[in-house]
Amino acid sequence: MSKSFIFILLLFCSVTNAQWFQSSGEAFIIDNDLDSAREKALKQAVKNALLFSGGTISSLQQVNNGILVENQLLLNSEGEIKALTMIDETEENNKISVTIKVDIEVPKDNCQGSNYPKSISITRFKLNNPDQAVDGNLHAINQQVTKTLYNLLALSPQTLNLRQLVNIPVKLGEKYNDRNLVDTLRALSTQTDSQYIVYGEINDLSVEFKSKNSISYWLSNPPRHFYLTVYLYDALQGELLVTKQYRAEALWQYNKHATADLHSKLFWQRDYGQAIISLLDDVNVDLERHLQCKLPTAKVISVHNNSVQINLGALNGIKKGALLGLSYSSNYKDQFGIERSAESHYQDAMEVIEVHEKSAILRTIDKAPLGNIQINDLARIKQ
């Protein structure tokens, strides 16, 4: 097995807060490369176990070293993963499935935010250089990549509460990082009922074929690039949280004039499609890692005499009896004409008295009437 993947088995497991978890993962076998497929399936299984256990996604960094020895993965002792055993492996329909048992030491100071899946939506990614999509007719690849990432994020309900895919062009990214950004994000937050917004730009799809005078013009599989920039926004705060670039390269297994069917299983099972999926797996992990320990912010969606309704609910980990603090927000423009936000905090905490799937009802603890709280004001979990 490839050394770049595996995990390191700690030879002693006397940690009192370590627990065994069972998990599964699967991957397609490409070009009979069973080791690479097993690597991807194991990585997926470990991620699932970490999410279920409440461990931090950063422990996936442990997968970068180690050696497989008789179905046990040898690990170093500096992460949450203390031991791992593969208990089952099957191959069927050109796909490998693995089941593992993993010993995870959940940190004693596990962050409070990990108990609350964050509301998040994805907007259609942009293809920055459409001319590069001519080879293979990949003009719709931005939409397909957006949907693929959406489906990947939907597999992580312990960290993310995926709300909506906005399949229309939006004015986000580096070009629109200006004074209108706050308005754009707030509109998207209202449209999607989400706190966080993900946007991306495909910057490079280039592929270079041999000269027509070469016999390999029709036969070769030249390398093709895939360069993606991903933006993560807090739409309620109207700000960019993080941006990151991802690069991949793989053989383009189509000739110069062939059309690639982006909706076919064949495209995604070939080298280039698999490289994109692997890259999107990294995007998925990075988004979860960045948001895992953040406490979510809710928006007030209705106000009554002594109660309010917010747009976070059971899917976000909100439970009856939880205490939240309210803030009423106001906007102003600075000397440069850029819109800014300011907050004033409501003095008393409010208690959750009723929980629905995507919303909850809060009431003042002393049942006193609310003052100054309006729709679109913010609510945060009290630590």
Protein Blocks (a to p, Z undefined) as FASTA:
>chain_A
ZZklmccddfbdcbfkbccdddddddddeehiaklmmmmmmmmmmmmmmmmnopafklmm
mmmgccdeehiacddfkbfblbdcdfbdcdeehiacddddddddddfklcfklmpccddd
ddddddfblmlmmnopamlmmmmmmmmmmmmmmmmmmlpccfbdcfbdcdedjklmcfkl
mmmmmmmmmmnopabdcddddfbfcdcdddfkbmklmmmccddddddddddddfknopaf
bdcddddddddfbdfkbccdfkbmklmmmmklmmmmmmmmmmmmmmmmmmmmpccddddf
bdcfkbccdfbdfknopaehiacddddddddddfkopacddddddfbdcddfbdcfkbcc
dddfklpacehiaehiacdddZZ
